[in-house]
Amino acid sequence: MEDKVIKEEKRFEYTYSASQQKEVEEIRKKYLPKEIDKMEMLRKLDKDAEKPGMIAALTFGIVGAMLLGIGMCCTMLWKDYVFVLGIIVGIMGIAILSVAYPVYKKVTMKQRDKVAEQILKLSNELTI
């Protein structure tokens, strides 16, 4: 009889909940100091190199589209008064729109040249 009592006292019960464990880990990660992940840093540098070019291209694209739209309005709605001016404004809009992509490429290439050394250094560290 004593053997059964001793065996029952040594028994250990544990309930495992995967969802609870996951939640605990997510909360724990919030309070741990951030580690610098080289792959994440590489992605961030690459993304940051494209941002200025994208902003410049979007600016040119929006301005060009607005001018093209204004030119179309002038030629369709007020044809008696500003038809020729509408054509000129529309052509200016098309010209600005056509410059948007080359501006994107040029600005992005300049930015990539600035961060090329850092990106190559990080990529070499990751591939070795």
Backbone as a printed PyTorch tensor [residue, N CA C, xyz], in Angstrom:
tensor([[[  0.8050,  -1.1880,   0.0000],
         [  0.0000,   0.0000,   0.0000],
         [  0.8590,   1.2680,   0.0000]],

        [[  1.9450,   1.2340,   0.7500],
         [  2.8230,   2.3860,   0.8090],
         [  3.4880,   2.6520,  -0.5340]],

        [[  3.7620,   1.5740,  -1.2950],
         [  4.3740,   1.7540,  -2.6050],
         [  3.4830,   2.5550,  -3.5380]],

        [[  2.1670,   2.3000,  -3.4770],
         [  1.2270,   3.0390,  -4.3310],
         [  1.1870,   4.5070,  -3.9450]],

        [[  1.2190,   4.8170,  -2.6820],
         [  1.1750,   6.2010,  -2.2210],
         [  2.4320,   6.9500,  -2.6680]],

        [[  3.5700,   6.3100,  -2.5400],
         [  4.8280,   6.9360,  -2.9380],
         [  4.8500,   7.1750,  -4.4510]],

        [[  4.3730,   6.1970,  -5.2350],
         [  4.3450,   6.3480,  -6.6810],
         [  3.4090,   7.4760,  -7.0920]],

        [[  2.2850,   7.6100,  -6.4160],
         [  1.3420,   8.6700,  -6.7600],
         [  1.8830,  10.0430,  -6.3930]],

        [[  2.6520,  10.1370,  -5.3210],
         [  3.2110,  11.4140,  -4.9170],
         [  4.2950,  11.8840,  -5.8860]],

        [[  4.9890,  10.9840,  -6.5320],
         [  6.0670,  11.3400,  -7.4540],
         [  5.5430,  11.7030,  -8.8460]],

        [[  4.2890,  11.5340,  -9.0560],
         [  3.7150,  11.8150, -10.3690],
         [  3.6740,  13.3300, -10.6180]],

        [[  4.0110,  13.7070, -11.8540],
         [  4.0460,  15.1150, -12.2400],
         [  3.0630,  15.3400, -13.3790]],

        [[  2.2060,  16.2950, -13.2290],
         [  1.2270,  16.5960, -14.2760],
         [  1.5770,  17.9230, -14.9200]],

        [[  1.4930,  17.9350, -16.2190],
         [  1.8040,  19.1320, -16.9720],
         [  0.8100,  19.2490, -18.1180]],

        [[  0.1900,  20.3920, -18.2610],
         [ -0.7230,  20.6130, -19.3840],
         [ -0.0400,  21.6150, -20.3210]],

        [[  0.0070,  21.2650, -21.5590],
         [  0.6720,  22.0700, -22.5750],
         [ -0.3660,  22.6600, -23.5070]],

        [[ -0.2660,  23.9390, -23.7430],
         [ -1.1580,  24.6080, -24.6650],
         [ -0.3040,  25.3580, -25.6860]],

        [[ -0.3530,  24.9050, -26.9150],
         [  0.4720,  25.5160, -27.9680],
         [  0.1090,  26.9790, -28.1800]],

        [[ -1.1680,  27.3030, -28.1670],
         [ -1.5730,  28.6880, -28.3960],
         [ -1.1270,  29.5810, -27.2420]],

        [[ -1.1860,  29.0580, -26.0220],
         [ -0.7440,  29.8270, -24.8640],
         [  0.7730,  30.0500, -24.9310]],

        [[  1.4950,  29.0170, -25.3040],
         [  2.9550,  29.1290, -25.4180],
         [  3.3290,  30.1530, -26.4960]],

        [[  2.6070,  30.1600, -27.5990],
         [  2.8660,  31.1110, -28.6750],
         [  2.6150,  32.5390, -28.1950]],

        [[  1.5440,  32.7290, -27.4700],
         [  1.2190,  34.0530, -26.9430],
         [  2.2890,  34.5300, -25.9600]],

        [[  2.7540,  33.6180, -25.1160],
         [  3.8060,  33.9580, -24.1610],
         [  5.0720,  34.3840, -24.9060]],

        [[  5.4350,  33.6720, -25.9630],
         [  6.6250,  34.0080, -26.7430],
         [  6.4840,  35.3710, -27.4280]],

        [[  5.2960,  35.6720, -27.9530],
         [  5.0740,  36.9550, -28.6180],
         [  5.2020,  38.1050, -27.6290]],

        [[  4.6530,  37.9270, -26.4290],
         [  4.7680,  38.9650, -25.4050],
         [  6.2230,  39.1120, -24.9750]],

        [[  6.9070,  38.0030, -24.8250],
         [  8.3060,  38.0120, -24.4120],
         [  9.1740,  38.7470, -25.4280]],

        [[  8.9170,  38.5660, -26.7150],
         [  9.7000,  39.2090, -27.7630],
         [  9.6040,  40.7300, -27.6970]],

        [[  8.4610,  41.2430, -27.2430],
         [  8.2760,  42.6860, -27.1520],
         [  9.2560,  43.3160, -26.1590]],

        [[  9.6440,  42.5660, -25.1440],
         [ 10.4680,  43.1150, -24.0720],
         [ 11.9480,  42.7570, -24.1870]],

        [[ 12.2820,  41.9050, -25.1200],
         [ 13.6840,  41.5720, -25.3370],
         [ 14.3480,  42.6860, -26.1350]],

        [[ 15.6320,  42.9370, -25.9030],
         [ 16.3080,  43.9560, -26.7090],
         [ 16.3670,  43.5040, -28.1710]],

        [[ 16.1980,  44.4650, -29.0480],
         [ 16.1940,  44.1570, -30.4770],
         [ 17.5890,  43.7500, -30.9300]],

        [[ 17.6580,  42.6350, -31.6220],
         [ 18.9090,  42.1860, -32.2140],
         [ 18.9880,  42.7280, -33.6330]],

        [[ 20.1770,  43.0660, -34.0330],
         [ 20.3590,  43.5780, -35.3840],
         [ 20.5010,  42.3750, -36.3130]],

        [[ 19.4720,  42.1670, -37.1140],
         [ 19.4840,  41.0720, -38.0730],
         [ 20.0860,  41.6020, -39.3700]],

        [[ 21.1440,  40.9630, -39.8220],
         [ 21.8570,  41.4480, -41.0050],
         [ 21.0000,  41.3560, -42.2640]],

        [[ 20.1830,  40.3080, -42.3680],
         [ 19.3260,  40.1770, -43.5450],
         [ 18.2720,  41.2760, -43.5700]],

        [[ 17.7260,  41.5890, -42.4060],
         [ 16.7350,  42.6590, -42.3260],
         [ 17.3780,  44.0040, -42.6510]],

        [[ 18.6050,  44.2040, -42.1840],
         [ 19.3230,  45.4370, -42.4760],
         [ 19.6080,  45.5540, -43.9750]],

        [[ 19.9390,  44.4450, -44.6070],
         [ 20.1900,  44.4350, -46.0460],
         [ 18.9200,  44.8130, -46.8160]],

        [[ 17.7960,  44.2380, -46.4100],
         [ 16.5130,  44.5760, -47.0550],
         [ 16.1800,  46.0530, -46.8810]],

        [[ 16.4140,  46.5800, -45.6720],
         [ 16.0940,  47.9730, -45.3820],
         [ 16.9570,  48.9110, -46.2290]],

        [[ 18.2420,  48.6130, -46.3480],
         [ 19.1200,  49.4440, -47.1760],
         [ 18.6750,  49.4420, -48.6360]],

        [[ 18.2950,  48.2720, -49.1310],
         [ 17.8380,  48.1670, -50.5210],
         [ 16.5470,  48.9540, -50.7220]],

        [[ 15.6390,  48.8350, -49.7820],
         [ 14.3660,  49.5510, -49.8720],
         [ 14.5740,  51.0600, -49.7800]],

        [[ 15.4750,  51.4830, -48.8720],
         [ 15.7510,  52.9110, -48.7160],
         [ 16.4150,  53.5110, -49.9500]],

        [[ 17.1320,  52.6990, -50.7070],
         [ 17.7690,  53.1940, -51.9230],
         [ 16.7470,  53.5040, -53.0090]],

        [[ 15.5980,  52.8460, -52.9730],
         [ 14.5800,  53.0510, -54.0120],
         [ 13.5690,  54.1370, -53.6590]],

        [[ 13.4360,  54.4780, -52.3820],
         [ 12.4150,  55.4490, -51.9680],
         [ 12.5280,  56.8160, -52.6410]],

        [[ 13.6950,  57.4720, -52.6310],
         [ 13.7670,  58.8030, -53.2550],
         [ 13.4080,  58.7910, -54.7400]],

        [[ 13.8360,  57.7560, -55.4490],
         [ 13.4950,  57.6520, -56.8690],
         [ 11.9940,  57.4870, -57.0800]],

        [[ 11.3830,  56.6870, -56.2160],
         [  9.9340,  56.4720, -56.3180],
         [  9.1770,  57.7660, -56.0200]],

        [[  9.6240,  58.5000, -55.0170],
         [  8.9600,  59.7680, -54.6870],
         [  9.0810,  60.7520, -55.8420]],

        [[ 10.2700,  60.8520, -56.4280],
         [ 10.4710,  61.7700, -57.5640],
         [  9.6080,  61.3560, -58.7570]],

        [[  9.5730,  60.0620, -59.0530],
         [  8.7850,  59.5830, -60.1950],
         [  7.2950,  59.8050, -59.9670]],

        [[  6.8400,  59.5480, -58.7520],
         [  5.4220,  59.7930, -58.4570],
         [  5.0710,  61.2710, -58.5770]],

        [[  5.9680,  62.1350, -58.1310],
         [  5.7260,  63.5750, -58.2410],
         [  5.6170,  63.9810, -59.7090]],

        [[  6.5610,  63.5450, -60.5150],
         [  6.5020,  63.8640, -61.9460],
         [  5.2460,  63.2660, -62.5820]],

        [[  4.9120,  62.0500, -62.2240],
         [  3.7340,  61.3920, -62.7930],
         [  2.4400,  62.1040, -62.4430]],

        [[  2.3130,  62.4890, -61.1830],
         [  1.0810,  63.1800, -60.7540],
         [  0.9630,  64.5450, -61.4060]],

        [[  2.0620,  65.3100, -61.4120],
         [  2.0260,  66.6380, -62.0360],
         [  1.7300,  66.5080, -63.5320]],

        [[  2.3840,  65.5630, -64.1990],
         [  2.1430,  65.3610, -65.6320],
         [  0.7110,  64.9560, -65.9310]],

        [[  0.1670,  64.0620, -65.1170],
         [ -1.2170,  63.6310, -65.3270],
         [ -2.1980,  64.7740, -65.0870]],

        [[ -1.9110,  65.5910, -64.0880],
         [ -2.7870,  66.7460, -63.8290],
         [ -2.7480,  67.7390, -64.9960]],

        [[ -1.5560,  68.0140, -65.5010],
         [ -1.4570,  68.9340, -66.6410],
         [ -2.1430,  68.3570, -67.8760]],

        [[ -1.9860,  67.0760, -68.1140],
         [ -2.6590,  66.4460, -69.2460],
         [ -4.1750,  66.5550, -69.0860]],

        [[ -4.6550,  66.3370, -67.8740],
         [ -6.0930,  66.4510, -67.6160],
         [ -6.6020,  67.8750, -67.7960]],

        [[ -5.8430,  68.8350, -67.3250],
         [ -6.2390,  70.2370, -67.5000],
         [ -6.2610,  70.5870, -68.9820]],

        [[ -5.2630,  70.1230, -69.7150],
         [ -5.2360,  70.3730, -71.1560],
         [ -6.4270,  69.7550, -71.8640]],

        [[ -6.8040,  68.5440, -71.4540],
         [ -7.9790,  67.8900, -72.0570],
         [ -9.2550,  68.6620, -71.7350]],

        [[ -9.3690,  69.1500, -70.5040],
         [-10.5420,  69.9430, -70.1320],
         [-10.6260,  71.2140, -70.9760]],

        [[ -9.4930,  71.8550, -71.1390],
         [ -9.4740,  73.0940, -71.9230],
         [ -9.9150,  72.8520, -73.3620]],

        [[ -9.4890,  71.7260, -73.9530],
         [ -9.8350,  71.4820, -75.3500],
         [-11.2620,  70.9770, -75.5110]],

        [[-11.8200,  70.3120, -74.5170],
         [-13.1640,  69.7380, -74.6560],
         [-14.2700,  70.6540, -74.1370]],

        [[-14.0200,  71.2920, -73.0060],
         [-15.0800,  72.0910, -72.3970],
         [-15.0880,  73.5400, -72.8610]],

        [[-13.9260,  74.1310, -72.9590],
         [-13.8500,  75.5420, -73.3260],
         [-13.1750,  75.7030, -74.6800]],

        [[-13.6360,  74.9470, -75.6620],
         [-12.9530,  74.9510, -76.9530],
         [-12.9530,  76.3130, -77.6480]],

        [[-13.9400,  77.1270, -77.3660],
         [-13.9810,  78.4300, -78.0340],
         [-12.9220,  79.3890, -77.4950]],

        [[-12.5470,  79.2140, -76.2360],
         [-11.6730,  80.1990, -75.5960],
         [-10.2070,  79.7680, -75.4850]],

        [[ -9.9870,  78.5420, -75.0310],
         [ -8.6160,  78.1430, -74.7080],
         [ -8.2330,  76.8130, -75.3630]],

        [[ -8.6750,  76.5800, -76.5690],
         [ -8.3880,  75.3200, -77.2480],
         [ -6.8800,  75.1540, -77.4760]],

        [[ -6.2360,  76.1560, -78.0200],
         [ -4.8050,  76.0810, -78.3170],
         [ -3.9980,  75.9730, -77.0140]],

        [[ -4.3940,  76.7360, -75.9990],
         [ -3.7250,  76.6640, -74.7110],
         [ -3.8750,  75.2570, -74.1030]],

        [[ -5.0470,  74.6560, -74.2850],
         [ -5.2800,  73.2970, -73.7990],
         [ -4.3590,  72.2880, -74.4680]],

        [[ -4.1400,  72.4450, -75.7560],
         [ -3.2300,  71.5390, -76.4680],
         [ -1.7990,  71.7100, -75.9400]],

        [[ -1.3840,  72.9510, -75.7280],
         [ -0.0270,  73.2140, -75.2230],
         [  0.1510,  72.6220, -73.8220]],

        [[ -0.8340,  72.8380, -72.9530],
         [ -0.7580,  72.3110, -71.5850],
         [ -0.7730,  70.7790, -71.6110]],

        [[ -1.5880,  70.1860, -72.4600],
         [ -1.6350,  68.7290, -72.5810],
         [ -0.3150,  68.1390, -73.0530]],

        [[  0.3280,  68.7920, -74.0100],
         [  1.6270,  68.3260, -74.4990],
         [  2.6850,  68.4450, -73.4040]],

        [[  2.6150,  69.5240, -72.6020],
         [  3.5400,  69.6670, -71.4760],
         [  3.3260,  68.5220, -70.4760]],

        [[  2.0750,  68.1770, -70.2340],
         [  1.7680,  67.0720, -69.3260],
         [  2.3230,  65.7430, -69.8270]],

        [[  2.1730,  65.4970, -71.1230],
         [  2.7120,  64.2680, -71.7180],
         [  4.2360,  64.2470, -71.6060]],

        [[  4.8680,  65.3990, -71.8280],
         [  6.3320,  65.4770, -71.7360],
         [  6.7950,  65.1720, -70.3080]],

        [[  6.1140,  65.7300, -69.3190],
         [  6.4890,  65.4830, -67.9210],
         [  6.2420,  64.0210, -67.5600]],

        [[  5.1450,  63.4500, -68.0250],
         [  4.8690,  62.0330, -67.7740],
         [  5.9490,  61.1420, -68.3710]],

        [[  6.4170,  61.5000, -69.5350],
         [  7.4270,  60.6620, -70.1960],
         [  8.7970,  60.7410, -69.5070]],

        [[  9.0090,  61.7520, -68.6840],
         [ 10.2690,  61.9140, -67.9740],
         [ 10.2620,  61.1730, -66.6320]],

        [[  9.0980,  60.7710, -66.1530],
         [  8.9780,  60.1870, -64.8080],
         [  9.8500,  58.9400, -64.6340]],

        [[  9.8160,  58.0160, -65.5620],
         [ 10.5840,  56.7840, -65.4120],
         [ 12.0950,  57.0250, -65.4970]],

        [[ 12.5750,  57.8100, -66.4650],
         [ 14.0210,  58.0910, -66.4650],
         [ 14.4890,  58.7920, -65.1770]],

        [[ 13.6580,  59.6610, -64.6140],
         [ 14.0150,  60.3030, -63.3450],
         [ 14.1110,  59.2520, -62.2450]],

        [[ 13.1760,  58.3300, -62.2190],
         [ 13.2050,  57.2420, -61.2290],
         [ 14.5060,  56.4560, -61.3430]],

        [[ 14.8600,  56.0680, -62.5540],
         [ 16.0700,  55.2760, -62.7630],
         [ 17.3280,  56.0440, -62.3250]],

        [[ 17.4040,  57.3250, -62.6940],
         [ 18.5930,  58.1070, -62.3800],
         [ 18.7420,  58.3180, -60.8750]],

        [[ 17.6720,  58.7000, -60.1980],
         [ 17.7350,  58.9440, -58.7570],
         [ 18.0220,  57.6390, -58.0120]],

        [[ 17.3960,  56.5520, -58.4360],
         [ 17.6160,  55.2610, -57.7840],
         [ 19.0610,  54.7990, -57.9650]],

        [[ 19.6190,  54.9910, -59.1390],
         [ 21.0100,  54.5940, -59.3680],
         [ 21.9710,  55.4130, -58.4970]],

        [[ 21.6930,  56.7060, -58.3210],
         [ 22.5300,  57.5340, -57.4520],
         [ 22.4650,  57.0260, -56.0130]],

        [[ 21.2650,  56.7210, -55.5550],
         [ 21.0900,  56.2240, -54.1880],
         [ 21.7650,  54.8660, -54.0190]],

        [[ 21.6570,  54.0120, -55.0190],
         [ 22.2950,  52.6960, -54.9370],
         [ 23.8170,  52.8250, -54.8960]],

        [[ 24.3490,  53.8050, -55.6090],
         [ 25.7940,  54.0290, -55.5680],
         [ 26.2310,  54.4440, -54.1640]],

        [[ 25.3840,  55.2160, -53.4780],
         [ 25.7190,  55.6670, -52.1280],
         [ 25.7710,  54.5120, -51.1280]],

        [[ 24.8550,  53.5390, -51.2490],
         [ 24.7860,  52.4430, -50.2680],
         [ 25.4180,  51.1520, -50.7800]],

        [[ 26.0310,  51.1900, -51.9450],
         [ 26.5850,  49.9710, -52.5520],
         [ 27.6260,  49.3110, -51.6600]],

        [[ 28.4880,  50.1070, -51.0630],
         [ 29.5470,  49.5390, -50.2300],
         [ 28.9670,  48.7970, -49.0240]],

        [[ 27.9810,  49.4120, -48.3670],
         [ 27.3430,  48.7700, -47.2060],
         [ 26.6170,  47.4920, -47.6070]],

        [[ 25.9010,  47.5450, -48.7190],
         [ 25.1380,  46.3820, -49.1590],
         [ 26.0760,  45.2410, -49.5470]],

        [[ 27.1470,  45.5450, -50.2450],
         [ 28.1090,  44.5050, -50.6220],
         [ 28.7790,  43.8920, -49.3960]],

        [[ 29.1050,  44.7280, -48.4220],
         [ 29.7200,  44.2360, -47.1960],
         [ 28.7650,  43.2830, -46.4510]],

        [[ 27.5180,  43.7120, -46.3040],
         [ 26.5320,  42.8630, -45.6170],
         [ 26.2520,  41.5900, -46.3870]],

        [[ 26.1350,  41.6820, -47.6930],
         [ 25.8420,  40.4890, -48.4830],
         [ 27.0070,  39.4980, -48.4390]],

        [[ 28.2360,  40.0050, -48.3960],
         [ 29.3960,  39.1100, -48.2440],
         [ 29.3880,  38.4100, -46.8950]],

        [[ 29.0110,  39.1290, -45.8480],
         [ 28.9310,  38.5270, -44.5160],
         [ 27.8620,  37.4430, -44.4600]],

        [[ 26.7750,  37.6640, -45.1800],
         [ 25.6770,  36.6930, -45.1500],
         [ 25.9590,  35.4540, -46.0020]],

        [[ 26.7080,  35.6240, -47.0630],
         [ 26.9520,  34.4760, -47.9390],
         [ 28.1080,  33.6070, -47.4650]],

        [[ 28.9640,  34.1460, -46.6300],
         [ 30.1140,  33.3610, -46.1530],
         [ 29.7060,  32.4520, -45.0250]]])
